[in-house]
Amino acid sequence: MDQFALSDLPLRHYQHRVWDTARWEGFDHRPGDILICTPYKAGTTWTQMICALLIFQTPELPKPLAEMSPWLELRAAEAEVIQGIYAAQTHRRFIKTHTALDGLPWLPEARYVVVQRDPRDVFMSMMNQMTNSNPDADAIFVRERKAAGGSRTELPEEPNALFHHWLTQGSFDWESDGAPYWSIFRHGYSYWQHRDQPNMHLMHYADMKADLEGEMRRLARFLEIEVPEDRWPSLVRAAGFASMKRQADQMAPDVNFNMWADNARFFNKGTSGQWEGVLNAESLALLDKIMAPYPTDYIQWLLGGSG
């Protein structure tokens, strides 16, 4: 698997019809910046909410999450606009990125919060997201693709056929899986191999589901944020799935670009194991084949957490 030194970062330029890592160029970094590093559908918005609650220490947030923590690489707005949002912030910043570590700058004074999820659950959530996209917003990226001379790839609708496509087609020359998005296996491993760095903190969706308060307290210690004991109950409630879904218009990502047909549907079920009874034996065997080259301890963590 890919091995790289942190001093060599960034190694790759990820340019996708939706996002582009060139948007990190010219970004004004600050000591203490929190980089929320996740693949798609792995708990990004959840982690943003937890960071916001820890920073502001109240469930009453000053702005929608999408305005406080926009996806830095998203091509829906000019890079200067997104950078300007972060530049104007006076609170501790929590910055959303979906980029593997080999495409990011290495910032020793920043904190990297890495979140992963069982790939089978990522896939199921991805299918829901694909059917919930707002065609008007998607037109932005269609224009980007046409301008670059690309064409639309028709995706299978049947889950196992789509799962096969997802595991056997890549979006970048150096990836062989993840299309139409990108490889969550490479994404996670890029951070896993550097997990011993003191400014890197790994979390897993399954652990957050099993013990939300415990994971929030663990993250607070990593970020060196002290929370008065009497505030914890309200913060934990606000970070719960039901609370976030009720406030979907404030919590869903990219609502400022009208990205979703139904904001509440973005928070679909928030459960694990939805793939059972959907993915067949052939699909699961293919998954085992894709995961085989990666270290066993990494795969065990990716599938179930508590690494």
C-alpha positions in Angstrom: 0.0 0.0 0.0 1.0 3.6 -0.4 3.6 4.8 2.2 4.6 8.4 2.4 6.5 10.8 4.7 4.6 13.7 6.3 7.3 16.1 5.2 6.4 15.3 1.6 2.8 16.5 1.8 0.8 17.3 -0.2 1.8 14.5 -2.7 -1.2 14.5 -4.9 -3.6 16.9 -6.5 -7.2 15.5 -6.3 -9.4 17.1 -8.9 -12.9 15.8 -9.1 -16.0 17.2 -10.8 -17.2 18.2 -7.3 -14.1 19.1 -5.4 -10.5 20.2 -5.9 -7.6 20.2 -3.5 -6.0 23.1 -5.2 -8.4 25.2 -3.1 -5.9 24.7 -0.2 -3.5 26.9 -2.0 -3.4 30.4 -0.4 -5.4 29.2 2.6 -4.3 31.1 5.8 -3.7 28.4 8.4 -3.8 29.2 12.2 -2.4 27.3 15.1 -5.2 25.2 16.7 -7.2 24.8 13.5 -9.3 21.6 13.6 -9.3 19.6 10.3 -12.3 17.3 10.2 -11.0 14.6 7.8 -13.6 12.1 6.6 -14.6 10.3 3.5 -18.2 10.7 2.4 -21.1 9.3 4.5 -18.9 8.4 7.4 -20.1 10.9 10.1 -18.7 14.2 8.7 -21.7 16.4 9.7 -22.0 14.6 13.1 -18.3 15.3 13.8 -18.7 19.0 12.7 -21.7 19.3 15.1 -19.7 17.8 18.0 -16.8 20.1 17.3 -19.2 23.1 17.2 -20.8 22.1 20.5 -17.4 21.7 22.2 -16.2 25.1 20.9 -19.3 27.1 21.7 -20.4 24.9 24.6 -24.1 25.5 23.9 -26.7 23.8 21.7 -27.7 27.2 20.4 -25.2 27.6 17.6 -24.6 31.1 16.0 -25.0 29.9 12.4 -25.9 26.8 10.4 -23.1 24.3 10.3 -22.6 24.7 6.5 -21.8 28.4 7.1 -19.5 27.8 10.0 -17.6 24.8 8.5 -18.0 24.7 4.7 -16.3 22.0 2.7 -13.1 23.8 1.7 -12.5 21.9 -1.5 -16.1 22.0 -2.8 -16.3 23.6 -6.3 -19.8 25.1 -5.9 -18.3 28.5 -4.9 -15.1 30.3 -5.8 -12.2 29.3 -3.6 -11.8 32.9 -2.4 -15.3 32.9 -1.1 -14.8 29.8 1.1 -11.4 30.9 2.2 -12.9 34.3 3.1 -15.5 32.7 5.3 -12.8 31.0 7.4 -10.6 34.1 7.4 -13.4 36.1 9.0 -13.9 33.7 11.8 -12.7 34.7 15.3 -13.6 31.5 17.1 -11.5 28.3 16.9 -12.0 27.0 13.3 -13.2 23.5 12.4 -12.6 22.9 8.8 -14.3 20.2 6.7 -12.2 18.2 4.2 -12.9 15.0 2.4 -9.3 14.6 1.1 -6.9 11.7 1.9 -3.9 12.8 3.9 -1.6 12.5 0.8 -3.5 15.4 -0.8 -3.4 17.8 2.2 -0.7 20.0 3.7 0.9 18.7 6.9 0.3 21.3 9.6 2.0 20.3 12.9 0.1 23.0 14.8 -3.3 21.9 13.6 -5.4 19.0 14.9 -6.5 16.3 12.5 -9.8 14.6 13.5 -10.2 11.5 11.4 -13.5 9.6 11.2 -14.2 6.4 9.4 -17.2 4.0 9.0 -17.8 0.4 7.9 -17.6 0.6 4.1 -20.8 -1.4 3.7 -22.7 1.2 5.7 -21.0 4.0 3.8 -22.2 2.4 0.6 -25.8 2.2 1.8 -25.8 5.8 3.0 -24.2 6.8 -0.3 -27.1 5.3 -2.3 -29.6 7.3 -0.2 -27.6 10.5 -0.9 -27.4 9.9 -4.6 -31.2 9.7 -4.8 -31.6 12.8 -2.6 -29.5 15.1 -4.6 -31.1 18.3 -5.9 -30.9 18.3 -9.7 -30.6 22.1 -9.8 -27.6 22.0 -7.5 -26.1 19.1 -9.4 -26.2 21.2 -12.6 -23.3 23.2 -11.1 -21.1 20.2 -11.3 -22.5 19.1 -14.7 -21.3 22.4 -16.1 -17.8 21.8 -14.5 -17.6 18.4 -16.1 -18.7 19.6 -19.6 -16.2 22.4 -19.4 -13.4 19.9 -18.7 -14.5 17.8 -21.6 -16.0 14.9 -19.5 -19.1 12.9 -19.9 -21.6 11.5 -17.5 -21.2 7.9 -16.5 -24.5 6.0 -16.1 -24.5 4.1 -12.9 -26.3 0.8 -12.2 -29.5 1.1 -10.1 -29.5 -2.4 -8.6 -27.5 -2.3 -5.3 -25.2 -5.2 -5.9 -24.4 -4.0 -9.5 -23.6 -0.5 -8.1 -21.6 -2.0 -5.3 -19.5 -3.9 -7.9 -19.0 -0.6 -9.8 -18.0 1.2 -6.6 -15.4 -1.4 -5.8 -13.9 -1.8 -9.2 -13.8 1.7 -10.7 -11.7 4.6 -9.5 -12.0 8.4 -10.0 -8.3 9.1 -10.1 -5.3 7.4 -11.8 -3.9 6.2 -8.5 -7.2 4.7 -7.3 -9.0 1.5 -8.5 -12.2 1.8 -6.4 -14.6 4.4 -5.1 -16.2 5.8 -8.3 -18.2 7.9 -8.7 -16.6 9.4 -5.6 -13.3 8.1 -4.3 -11.7 5.3 -2.3 -12.6 5.2 1.3 -10.1 2.4 1.8 -7.1 4.5 0.7 -8.6 7.6 2.5 -8.7 5.8 5.8 -5.3 4.1 5.4 -3.6 7.4 4.6 -4.4 8.5 8.1 -4.1 5.2 9.8 -0.4 4.8 8.9 0.3 8.1 10.8 -2.1 7.6 13.7 0.7 7.9 16.2 1.2 11.6 15.5 0.3 13.6 18.6 -2.0 15.9 16.6 -4.0 13.1 15.0 -7.1 11.7 16.5 -9.0 8.7 15.1 -12.7 8.1 15.6 -15.1 5.5 14.3 -18.9 5.8 13.6 -19.6 2.6 15.5 -17.8 3.9 18.6 -19.8 7.1 18.4 -23.0 5.2 18.1 -22.1 2.9 21.1 -20.9 5.7 23.5 -21.5 9.2 22.2 -20.7 10.9 25.4 -17.5 9.0 25.9 -16.3 9.8 22.4 -17.2 13.5 22.8 -15.2 13.6 26.1 -12.3 11.8 24.4 -12.3 14.4 21.6 -12.5 17.3 24.0 -9.4 16.0 25.7 -7.6 15.8 22.4 -8.6 19.3 21.5 -7.7 20.6 24.9 -11.2 22.0 25.4 -12.5 22.1 29.0 -16.3 21.7 29.3 -18.0 22.4 32.7 -19.6 19.2 33.9 -23.1 20.6 34.1 -23.1 21.4 30.4 -22.3 17.9 29.2 -25.9 16.5 29.2 -27.3 19.2 26.9 -24.3 19.0 24.6 -24.7 15.2 24.2 -28.4 15.5 23.6 -27.8 18.1 20.9 -25.3 15.8 19.2 -27.8 13.0 19.0 -29.2 11.8 15.7 -32.8 12.7 16.5 -31.9 16.3 17.5 -29.8 16.9 14.4 -32.5 15.5 12.1 -35.1 17.8 13.7 -32.8 20.7 12.8 -32.0 19.4 9.3 -32.2 22.9 7.7 -29.5 24.1 10.1 -27.4 20.9 10.3 -27.3 19.4 6.8 -24.2 20.1 4.7 -24.1 22.4 1.7 -27.6 23.7 2.3 -26.3 27.1 1.3 -26.1 25.6 -2.2 -29.5 23.8 -2.0 -27.7 20.5 -2.4 -30.5 18.3 -1.3 -34.0 17.6 -2.4 -35.0 17.0 1.2 -32.6 18.2 4.0 -34.2 15.9 6.6 -33.7 12.9 4.4 -29.9 13.6 4.5 -30.2 12.3 8.0 -31.7 9.0 6.8 -31.4 6.4 9.5 -28.1 6.8 11.2 -27.8 3.1 11.9 -25.3 0.4 11.1 -25.9 -2.9 9.4 -28.4 -1.7 6.8 -26.4 -3.7 4.2 -27.5 -7.0 5.7 -30.0 -8.6 3.4 -29.1 -6.2 0.6 -25.5 -7.1 -0.4 -25.2 -10.7 -1.6 -22.4 -13.2 -1.1 -20.7 -12.3 -4.4 -20.6 -8.6 -3.3 -19.2 -9.4 0.1 -16.5 -11.7 -1.5 -15.5 -8.9 -3.7 -15.2 -6.6 -0.7 -12.9 -9.1 1.0 -10.7 -9.1 -2.2 -10.5 -5.3 -2.2 -9.6 -5.2 1.5 -7.0 -8.0 1.4 -3.9 -5.9 0.5 -4.4 -3.6 3.5 -3.0 -4.4 7.0 -5.3 -6.6 9.1 -5.4 -4.2 12.1 -6.5 -1.4 9.8 -9.3 -3.4 8.3 -10.5 -4.7 11.6 -10.8 -1.1 12.8 -12.4 0.1 9.5 -15.1 -2.5 9.8 -15.8 -2.2 13.5 -13.9 0.6 15.2 -12.3 0.6 18.7 -8.9 0.6 17.2 
